[in-house]
């Protein structure tokens, strides 16, 4: 078998805490003269070598002598004692006289170490000397060989024992499954004689290679009963740990779909992860190097077993014994023996009475090695078997797969359409989309006479658009709906054509920047049914048109359409269309400020949609119900309806439909606002298979959590990839830029933060002028401008300070412009917008000075509707303004304590550190903060005097020191006079020098 490459050693160990803890504990016992051994088992590539390397580095750092040896796959009996010879080789060339003496005192070691001068008396073992004894395990050694082997074993144990008296010794033996018989005997000898030496032996082996008749199995069964020996199993990563490993390995940000694909295909094996990641990133084929490694295991098996494995690989899923009997053509005894060999060698496993590959990538490798004709024949045999036997759920999908691969497109088309219907009923729109896309791909290859009579290409395009929109791929939904409109012909009926144009309009609604095209599409649908009698098609067009007209602020027309839709729907019993129209009536009432009427309409729409089975309509109603409460900052109620909608979407398979996505993003945003910050990163990930734009919406919101918690390295990975999606969905621009500006500010790159805010504002002005979200962006940019100006003033850099003030004033003006001209959903600005506006005004007052505490108090109060984190940020600024203006210090302390409590609960590390710094300077004691360590020297200075002197040492003027410590310039002068008197200094500089000389001057708490 080929050696598995060891990759990834340059990154930190991921998810191996328990294994490393066990290995370190074993080493700790060895340090206490409790000799022991650890047998490290696991599949090829699972990370055994990485753990041994880490243990070796740890032990060497603790002063231990680490000796490493490896077995290799030679196939002809192995090289006798190879891993021990490699491990002990450094002993023969060491410069340590004690070790040299111990080695020379044991001439028997010359058999292992030809470097020794005594080598001529004890010649090294020749490569083939013990081959015969390795081939015949029952053959006894001659008396001379028995004696020589015992002397060697005693010498090895003796030299290790002597060395261990001076320092701990760790022996690392890799790939024990390839060990020769002599190596196994020596290892057994050592393990049975572990007593009080400061010695640890760690040996690794591949569990999958140690089959029932493997010679290592007997040794393992013997030594595991010893008290000094323990086993540690290295298992594949779980999904979350595998994801973390992929992200740690990647040298650049990669898509969530690619990560999920690698995690799934690798099944948590680190080596497989590395190989898949290192291969062509957009290629679904198995990397050649990885396939070679996997197939090497199969090549060891008999010809008949390999034949059976090829049959199993074509099945793709678990396969029954009866199917293998039928398709392989083998008799029962031959098949039994082949399956037994495959199972014993850990290539196949038995699950619930079915056979499947132990690892999915092994199945891929075997399948990829099939000849084209062989592949077609086997797929055809599986398809024939499925046609002749009822197999329950999933039968049509399996039949379609095997028929496609065997080029039987007539059978495949019919099976795909049945599989599509089944997937839709099971709430699996993603699977339904794959089936209909495959049907479209072979449509032209199937003769017209062999196509189902009730299906045409137009229907397939319509279904593909719908399934794409409900599985999180809005761009593909638009592509299919557009193709459907192009496929309309003169013989297409008006109602059917209207349905196609309505679907196109609905698909376009999920993509930003297409409102003109949306209106054009729904107008074409309306033209086709405007003058017809009431019908379900007409009611649906009216309901959809009402929603679209509301979006472009043609409220009167929207109201008339919605009312007409309700009338038509009730006349023909189209409950789904009625529910859709009721949602539009509810949102129109909400926009007019008729809140209770709006919510009643929306609840009625929810009930009607549920009763009529209009699942998308039900989610739409729940979304707008939540939004009604959200707009008015009734956070608890909004979260309730969003959560209800998310649950219904999950139950019905519509999690990644357009309103399923809206519900999830709104819910995640409110969790950020309300201080309910998830611990699990899954909250910020979209589902597998959704478009990159949809994934970007979630990542943009999640980036705010990441920055807020101080995970700046993670933010650096997330944010650059989102810029490309700004034009696709401006909510991504708002969320990701919000996080990026805050990230720069926390890193004290205030100029960069201001620049990023201005870049986003300039972009928004071209795309969506005066959007209300611009107030928030202006606040974050203005925060950075205020900080930049303040720091520049402290340095005496008046030019930079003035430039920062001018940039801040532009941001202030933009925020006010957005507040004045932005269009809220309801009649006036809601509590959220008003809170951000209050914060904007409070920051504006800070541009040229300390700010106005009254304005900050107003901002704190404004965010009291439940915006926990933002209120804590305002409390920090309120406290700062109170201290800078000699205001109410007790109130400032209260604000700092409240902000600290929130930061601590959320794990908002940057905010917590900012609160700590200000509290230290303001002499406010925070709960849980460590008391300053006791000094070993007599210190005549008070803490406040030391604070002053630290800043003088940095070159601050008295005025600058006063601004930083929130005391007057005169008070600074008094403190300095006292310091100079205590230290016997006549000048400021002399006081600093004396303080350093006596060890009295500590590092300043801030370099600002």
N, C-alpha and C positions, 0 to 999 in steps of 0.2 A: 504493500500500500504506500502511496505517496505521502511524504511528510506534509502535514497541514501547515501552511505559512503562519508565522506568528506576527500579527499586525496590531496596530493600535496601542503599542506599549507607551507611546508618547502622551497619552491622555490619562487623566485620573481614572482610577478604578471606579466603575459604576455598579452600584447595587450589589456589592459583594461584602457588605458590612458584617453579616453573620459569619461568613466563611473566614474573613480576615480576623474576626474576633476569636474564633476557635483556634486558628493557627497561632495567633499571638499568645493566647492563653497557654497553648502547648509549649511555646518557647519560654514563657515566663516560668512554667513548671521546671523546664530543663535548667533554667538559670538557678533554680533553687535545689539543684541536684536531684531532680525527679525525672530521670531519663524517660523518654517516650517516643512514640512514632505515630504518624498520621498517614493514612492511606487516602489519597485524594482521587475520587472517581468522577467521571463525567464523559459526555460525548466528545468526539473530535471537534475542536474549535470552540468549545464552550468557555474556555478561559482558564484552564488549569495552569498553563505556563505563566500566564499573567499573574496569577495568585502566587505561584512559587517565586517569581521574580520579585514581587512586592514583599514577600516574607523575607527573602534573602537580603533585600535592601534594608528592611527594618532591623533584622538581626545583626547585619554588619554595622549599622549605625549604633547598635547597642553594645558593640565591642566583640561580637561573636565571630568565630572563624566559619565562613560559609563555603562549603565544598559542593560543587554541582557536577552531576554526570547524567548522560543521556543514553538510552538504548536506541538502536536503529533497526530497521526492518531489513534483514539480510536474507531470509528465507532458507538458508542452508545451515540451520542449527544455531545461528547467531555467533557473535564474537564473545568468547568467554570473558566474563568479568568486565566487559567494556565500560559500563557506567561507573563502576568502582575505580577502574584504572584512570578514567578521566577525572573523577572527583578527587582522587588522592594524588594526582600528578603534581599539584602545587607543593606538596609536602617534600618532594624530592629536590626542589629547586629553591626552597625558601631560604631567606637569609637569617631566619630566627634560629639561633644555635640550639635552643632547647628542643625545638621541633626536629631539627637535623639529628640531634643526638637520639631522640626517641625513634626516629626512622632507622638509623644505622644500627641501633640495638636489636633490630628485628630483621635479619637478613632475608627471612621468608618473603618480605614485601617485594623483593627483587622480581618475583614472578609477575607482580602487577606494575612495578615501576622500573623499567629498563634503564632509566636515567641514573639509578644508584650505581655506585662503584662496585658493589657486590654482585652486579648483574651477571658476571661470568660464572659465579658459583650457583646462582639460582636463575637460570636463563628464563627470559620472558616466554609465556605460553604462545606457541605458534597458532595461527588462525584456525587451522583445521584439526588441532590435536585432539579435541574432545568431541568432534563431530559424531563419531559413531555412538558414543554414550548418550549424546543428545537425541539421536534418532531412536534409540531403544532405551526407554526409560527404566526398564526392569533390570538392565545389565549392571552388575556391581563393579565398582572400581577395584583394581588390584590393591593389595596391602600397601605398596609403596605410594600409590596415588592417594589412597585414603589418608595416609600419614602426612603427605605433603599438603593436601587440602586442609587438614586440620591445623597444621602449622601456619598456613596462610590465614585461615580464619582467625586464629588466636592472635596473629600479628596485627591484623586489621583492627580487631577489637582493642588490643593492647595499646596501639599507637593513638587511637581515638580517645581512650580513657586517660592516657597520660596528658595529651594536649588539653583535654577537657578539665584537667585539674587547674590549669592556668587561665583558661577562657572557655566560654561555652562554644560548642561545636554544633553546627547545623549541616546535615547532609541532605541534599535535594537530588532525588532520582526521578528522571522524567521517562514517560512512555514505558512503564514496566510491562505492558502487554507484549512488548517485543523482547523481553529479557530472555537470555539463554538460561539453561538449567543451572550452570555454575553460579550465575548471578542470583538466581532465585535461592539457591542453597545458602550462599553467603548472607543474603538478606535475612533469610529465616534464622540463621545462626545469630546474627546481630540482634534481631528483635526478641529472641528468646532469652537474651542475656542483658537486657536493659534493666539496670538496677538504680544505682545512685550516681551514675555519671551525669555530668552536665552536657548531655547529648540529646539531640532531637533528629530523628530520621523522618523525612517526608518524601513519600513516593507517589507518583501519579500514574494512572492508567486509564484506558478507555473502556468504559463499562460495556459499550456496544460490541467490542472486539473479543471480550472474554466470554465466549460461548460455553456450552455445557462441557465440551471435551477439551477446552483450552487448558494447557498445563498450569497457567497461573491460578486457575480456579481452586485447585487443591491447596496451594499455598495460602490463598486468601481465607479459605475456610479454616485453616489451621491457626493463622496468626490473629484473626479477629477475636479469638477467644482469650487472648492475652490481655491482662489488665492494663498494660502500658500502651496498648495499640487502640487507636480510635479511627473511625471512618468519617470522612467528610464528603458528602455528595455535592458536586457543583452542578446545579440545575440550570437550564436555559433561563434567560430573562423573562419576566412577566411583560405584558404589553407596555406598561408605563415605563419600566426600566429600559426596555428595548428602545422605546422612543427617545429617552434621555441619551442612550448610547449613540443613536443615529445623529442626534443633534450635536453631541460632543465630537463626533468624528467629522462631521461636515465642515468643509473649509469655507463654506458660504451658505447663506440662507437657502433652504430648499422647501418646496411646497409641502403642505400638509398631506396631500394625496400620495406623494412619493414616499413620505415618511411612513404613512399607514401601509402602503404597499410593501415596503421593505420589512416593516415589523411583521406583517402577516406572512410573507413568504419565508422569512428567516426562521420563524417560530422561536425567536428569542436566542438563536445561536449567534454569538458575537462574530465568529469568523464568517458565517454566512452574511451577516449584516455588512461587514467590511467589504466582502467581495461584491455584493449587490450594489453597494454605494459606489464602489470604485469603478464599476462597469459603466457603460454608456447609460446616462441617466434616463433617457427616454426610451430605452430598449427593454422590451419585455422578455427577450431571449435570456436563457441562463448563461452567465459568463463562462467562457471556455475553460478557464482555470478551475472554476468551482465545479463544473460538470466533470472534469477529468478526475478531481479528487473524489467526488461522489461515486463515479462509475468504477473507480479502482476497487471499491469494496465489493461491487457486484461481480467483477471479473474473477474474484476468488471462488465463486460458487460454481456448481456443476452446470453443464450445458442445459440440462432439462430445467433446472431451477431458474436459470436466466430466461429461458423461454416463458416460463410461468410468470416471471416478473414483468415481462413485456406485455403479457395479456392483462395483468393487473393495472399496469400503467395506463392502458387505453381506457379502462373503466372510469378513471379520474376520481370516482368516489369509492367508498368501501364496496367490496364485491363478494357475493355469496359463493360458497363452494360449488353449488350446482352450476352457476354461471361459468366458473372456471373449467369445470368438467366439460361443459358443452362447447366452449369456445377454444380451449387449448387443444382438444382432440386427444388428450392423454387418458390412459386408463386410470382407475381409481388409485391403484398402488403407486404408480409413477407420480401421480399428482400429490398423493399424501407425502411421499418422501421429499419431493421438491418443496412443498410448503413447509414441511418440518425443518428442512435445512434453512430456508429463508427466515423462519421465525427464530430458530436457534441462533442464527447469526445477526439477529436484531435488524434485519432489513424490512421484514413485514411484522405487523402486530395484529392481534385478534381483538376486535372490538364488537361486542354484542353478537358474536357468532359470524362476523364478516371479516374479511382480510383487507388490510390497507397498509400503505407504506408508513414506516415509522416516522419518516420526515417527508413533508410535501415536496421539498426540493429534490429529494432522491427520486420521487415519482417523475418530476420534470426532467431530470437527467436521463432516466431510462426511456421515457417517452420521446425525448429529443433525439435519442440514438436509433430510433426505429427507421427502417427504410420506407420510402413513400408508399409503395404497394402494400407492404406489410401493415402499415398504418390504416390504409383504406379498407383492407379486408377485415381487419379486427373491428373497426368502427361499424362496418356493415353487419358483422355478426352480432354485435351488441344491439344494434337497431332492430334486427330481425327478432332477437330474443324479447326485446321490450314490446314490440308490436304484438307478439303472440301471448303475452302474459300481462294481466292487469297488475299494476304495481303501485296504485294509489297516488298520493300527492307528489308532484314533481315528475311524474312519468312523461308528460309531454315535453317538459324542458329537456329531460335526458334523451328522449327520442329525437328532438330537434338537434341537439348537440351531435349525436352520433350520425344522424342523417346528413347534416352539413359537412362533417368531416369525411363522410364516405361519398360525397358528391350527389346524394339523392335529394335534389332540391325540391321535387314535388312533395315528397313526404315531409321534408323539413319545413316548407312553407305552412302547411296545414297545422303541423305540430307547434310551430312558433306562435301562430294566432291563438291556438288554444292555451298555450303557456302564458301568453300576454293576458288573456282574460282571467286565468287563474291567479296570476301575480297581482292583478288589480283587486280581485276579491280578497286576497290575503293582505292587502295594504302594503304592497311592495312596489311602488311606482318606479323605482330604479331598475328592478328586474324587468318590469313590464317594458320600460324604455329600451333595454338591451334587446328584448325579444322583437319588438316592432322595428328597431333599427336593422336587425339581422334580416327580418322579413323584407324590408325595403331594399336591402343589398342584393337579394336574390330574386326580386320581383321580376325583372326583365329576363332572368334565366329560366323562368318557369313558363311553359307554353300557356297561352290564354285559356285554352280548353281545360287545363289542369288546375287553374286557380279557383279558389272558393267563390261561389256565385254571389255571395252577399258582401264581398269585400272588394274594394278597388284601391288604387294608389292614393287617391284623394283622402279616403278614410284613414289610411295608414299614416299619411302626413299629419292629418288632424290629431290622431292619437299620439303620434310622436311628440308633437308640440305640447299637448296636454301633459304627458308623462314627464317631459323634460322640465316643464314649469313646476311640477309637483315634486320633483326630486332635486331641486336646487341648482338647475342649470338654465337660467333665464335666457342666456345668449343662444343656446341651442333651440330653446322653445321658439324664439323669434325666427331663427333660420328655417325651422320646419313650417311655422305658420306662414312665412313669406312664400315658401315653396308651394304651400297649399293654395295660396291666392293665385299663384302663377299657373297652377294646374287646373283652375276653373275653366270650363268650356261653355259654349253656347247652349249645350243641352243640360247644364247643371240647373236644377230648380232654384227658384228665388230663396226659399227658406233654407235650403242647404248652403247656398252661396252666402247668405246672411250669417249663418252659423260660422262659416269659415272666416269671414271678415271680422266677426265679433271675437273669435279666438285670437286672431292676429292682433286686434286692439288690446285684448287682455294680456297677451304675451309682451307687447311693447310697453305696457304699463310698468313692468318689472325692470325696465332698463332706463336709466336716466337719460335725459336730453332728447326724448322722442315724442313729446306731447303733440307736436304738429302732426306727426305721422299717426299717432294714436287717434286724434280727432278725425283725420282723413279716413282712417279705417272704419271707425264706428259710424261715420256719416254714410259711407258706402253701404254698410250693413243696414242702416236705417232706410236708405233710399229703396232697398230691395223689399222691405216689408211695410213701409209707411202707409201704403194705401190698401193693405190687405186686412182681412178680418182678424179679430183677436185670435191669437194662437200662442203656444208656448214659445215658439221662436221669436215672435214679435215682442212678447213680454220680456224675454231675456235681453233682446237688443235694447229695449227701452230702459231696463234696469241698469245695464252696463253703461249706456249713454248718459244716464243721470249721474252716475259716479264720476264719469270723465268730465262732464260739464261742471260739476262741483269743483273739481281739481283746478280748472282754469277760471274759477270765480264767475262763472255764468250761472249764478245761483237761481235766478228766476226760471230759466229754461230747465235747469236741473230738477227743480221742484215739480214742474209740469210733467217732465218725463217720468219721474219717480211715481207720481200719482197715477199717471196713465198706465205705468207698468203694473202697479198694484191692481188696478181695475182689470186689466187684461188677464193677469195671472189668476185672479179670483174667478174670472169668468170661465177659464179653461182648466182650473185646478192645478196650475203650475206653482207648487209651493216653493220650490227653489228660487224661481224668479221673483216671487212675492217677497221672500226673505231678503233677496239682494236689493230690491227697491226700498224695503223698510230700513235697511242699513243706510241707504242714501238719505232717506227722510230724517233719520236720527242724526247723521253727521251734519246735515244742513241746519237742523234745530240747534245743534251744539255750536256751530259757527255763529248763529244768531244770538247766542247767549241764553237760549231756552233750555237750560240744563236738564231739568227734571223730565221735560217732554222728550228730550233727546235720549236720555237713558231708558225711558220706558219703551220708546220705539226700538232701540237696540236690543233690549231684553226680549221684546216681542219677535224681533228678527231672529234672535238666537233660538228661541223655542220653535219658530216656524221652520227654520233650516234643519234643526235636529229632527223634527217630526217628518219632514219630507226627504231626509237623507241627503240634503245638500251640504256636504261636509265642508267644502271651501267657504260656503256662505256662513256656516256656523263659526268657523275660525275668523272670518272677516268681522262678524258681529262682536265676537269676544275681543278682538283687537281694538275696535273703535270704542267699546265699552271701557276697556283699560285706559285707552288714550284720553277719554273724557275725564277720568279721575286724575290721570297723569298731568294733563294740562293745568289742572287746578291744584297741583301739589298734594293731592290726597293719596299719598304714596301707598299706604297699606291696602286700600281698595284697588288701586291700580295693579299692584303686585298680585292681588288675589285673582283678578280677571286674566292677567297675562299668564299666570301659572295654570289657571283652568284651561286656557286656550292651548298652552304647551302640552298639557296632559292629553287633551282631546286630539291634538295633532299626532301625538305619539301613538295613541290607541288606534287611530285610523290610517296610519302610514303616511301622513301628510306633514311630517316634521319639517321637511325641506321644501314645502310649497311656499308660494310667495308670502302668504300670511302666517304660515308656520315660522318662517324666517323672521318676519316683522315682530311676532310675539316674542321670540327668543332674544332678539337684539334689544328690544325695549325692556324686557325683564332684566337682562344683564346690565344694561345702563342704569336702571333703577337700583340694582343691588350695589353698584358703585356709589351712587348718590346717597343711599340710605345707610351706608356703612355695613352692609352685609357682604363682606368680601369673601369670595370662595377660596378655599385652600387648594382645591384641585385644578390643575391647569386645563383639564378637559372642558371646563366651563367656557374657555376662550377658543375652543376649536370647533370648526364646523364638521359636519359628517363627511365620511369618505365618499368621493365621487361628485361632490358639489363643485360648482365653478369656482375659479380663483377669486372672482369678485365677491361672491358670497362668503368665502373663507376670509377675505380681506375685511369684510364688515365686522366679523367677530374678532379678528386679530386687532383691528383698530381700537375697539372698545377694551379688549383685554390688555392692550399696551398701557392703558391708563392705570390699571391695577398694578401692572408690573413696575411701572415707574414710581407709583405711590408707595410701593413696598421697598423701593431701593434696589431692585434687581436690574441694575443698569446694563450689565452684560447681556442679559436676555432681551432687554429693550433694543440694544444695538443690533441684535439678530432679527428682530421682528420688523422694526420701523422702515429700514431701507426698501424692503420688498413691497411696501404698501403704496409708495409714491406712484407707481405705474397704474394704480387703479383709481386715482383721484377722478379722472374724467368719466369713469364708468359709474361712479356713485359718490356724490360729493359728501355723503355722510362719512365715508372712509377718510376723505380729506380732513374733515373737521375733527374726527376722533384721533386719527394718527398724528396730525399736526399738534393737537392739544397735548398729546403725550410727549412729542418731540420737543416742544417749547419748554414744558416742565422739566424734561430731562436735562436740557441745556442749562436751565436756571439752577437746578439742584447741583449741577456740576460747576456752578459759578461762572459759566460761559454766558454772561448776561448779554454781551453783544451778539452772540450767536442766536440766543433766544429771541431777541428783538428782530433780528434779520429773518428768522424763520416765520415769526408772526406776520411780518410785513409781506413776505413772499406769499403766504397763504391768502392774506387779505387781497393782494393784487390779483391772485388767481380767482378768488371768489367773485370779485367785482366784474370779471368777464363772464363768469358762469352763472352765478346766482347773486346778484347785487343785493346788498342790505339784508342778508339773511340774519335771522335773530341769533344764530350760533356765532355770528361775528362779534357779539358783545363779549362772549366768553373768551374768544381768541384775543380780543383786544385787552382783556383783563390780564391774561397770562403774559402777553407781550409787554404791557405796561408795568407789571410786577418786575420784570427783568430790567426795564428802563429805569425804574425807581432805584433798584439795587445798584445798577451801574453808575448812576449819577451820584449816589451816596458814597460809594467806594472811591469814586474819582475825587470827590470833595475831600475825603479823608487824606488822600494822597497829595492833595493840592493840585490835581490835574484839572484845572478849570475848563480847558478846551473840551476834554472828553465829557466832563459833567454837563456842559452846555449842549453838546451833541446828543447826549442821552436824554436830556430834558426835551429837546426839540422832537426827537423820535417818539418820546412818550406822549407829547402833546398831539402828534398825528394819530397815534393809537387811541388816545382819549376821544378825539374828534370822530374817529371812525366808529367807536363803540356807541357814542351818542347818536350818530347817524343811523346805525342799525336799529337802535331802540325807537327812533322816531319814525323810520320808514319801513321797518320790517313788518311783515304781515303775520300776526298770530292766528292760530286756528279759530280762536274765539274772538269776541268783540274787542278785547283789550289785552295788554300784556299780562301774563300769568305770574304767579309768585316766583317761579324760577327766573324768568327774565328780569323781574324787578330786583331780585336779590343780586344777580350779576351786575345790574346797573348800579345798585348801591355800592357794591365793591369797586366798580369802575370809578365812581366819584370819589370814594375814599382814597383810592390810589392816586387819582389826579391831584389831590391836595398834598400828596407826599413828594411830588416831583421836585419842589424847591425847598423842602424842609422836612420837619418831623411828621407832618400830617396832623389831621384833626381827630382827636379821640372820639368826638361826637359822631363823626361820619363812620368811623369804624364800629362804634356801638350800634349804629343803624344797620350796618352790613351784617354784623353778628346776629342781630334780631331778624333780619330779612331771611337769612338762611335757616332760621329756626323751624321752617316747615318740615324738616326732616333730612336736610342735606348735611349729614353728620361731618363728613370729611371737610367740605368747603367751609362749614361753620368753624371748625377747629382751625383752619388756615386763617380765617378772619380774626379769631380770638388771639392768635399769635401776633398779628399785626396790631390789633387793638392794644394788647399789652405793651408792645414796642412803642406805640404812639403815646401811651400814658406815661411811660418811663422817660421818654425823651422830652416830654413837656412838663415834667415835675407834677404829673397828675396824681390820681388816686393810686398809690402803690398797692394798697390792699386789693383793689379791684384788678390791678395788673397781675398780682399774684394769683388771684382767683381764676383769671382767664388762662394763665399759663398752666395751672393745675388741670383745668378742664380740657385744654388742648392736649396736654400730655396724656391724660386718661384715654382720649380718643385714639391718639397715635399709638399708644401702647396696645389697645384692644385690637386695632386693625393691623398691627404689624407695619405701620407706616414709618419706616426707619428714617427717611430724610426729614420728615416733619418732627419726629421725636428728637432727633439730634439738634434741629434748629431750636426747639423749645428748651432743650437742655442748655444749649449755649447761652441763650438769652437769660435763662433762669440763673445760671452761674454768674453772669455779669450783674444781674439785678439782685443777687443775694436771696433768691427764692429757693427754698428747699423742696425738692420733688420727692414723692414717695418712691422707695425702692432704689434710690440713687446711692452709690457707695460714698462713704465719708472719705475725705482726703486722707491719704496715708500719713502716719506720724513721722515727723522728721527726726533724723538722728543728730542734727546739729541744733544748737541753741539759736533760735530765730527771734530777733527782736522786733521783726516787722509784723504788722497785722495783715490779715488777708487783703484788705482793701489797699493798704500801702503797697503790698506786693503786686496787686493788679495794676496799680498806677506805674510802678517801676518797670514792670514787664513791657508795657506799651512805650514808655520812654526809651527803653532799650531798643525798640524797633524804629526809633526816630520820630515818634509822634510828637506833635506840639501839645501844649496844655489844653488847647481848645479841642483838638482831635481826640485826646484821651478822655476829655469830659463827654464828648458826643458818644463815644463807644461805651462808657460806663454809666451814662445817664446821670452825671453829676456836673455841677457848674465848673467853669474854668477856675474860679477862685478856690473852690474846694480842692481841685487838683493841686493848685499851688501850695495849699496848706499841707496836704499829704506829702508832697515832695520836700517841703521844709522839714517835716518831722523825720522823713527817711534820711535826709542828709545829716541831721543832728544825731540820729541814732548810729549812723555809720561813720561819723566823723569826716564827712565829705564837705568840700566847699562848693562843688559844682555838680550838675546833673550827671555828666559823663563819669566823674570820679565815683559817684554813688553807684552807678551801674557796674563799674569795674570792681569795686569793693564787694558788691553783692555776688558777682560771678566768682570772685576769688574765694569767698567764704562758702560758696555752695548754697546761697540763699535765694538765688534768682532761678525760678522754675520757668519752663517754657510757657509762653503766653497761650491763653485758651483760644485765641483766634488770631489769625494773621491778616484779618481784614483791615 
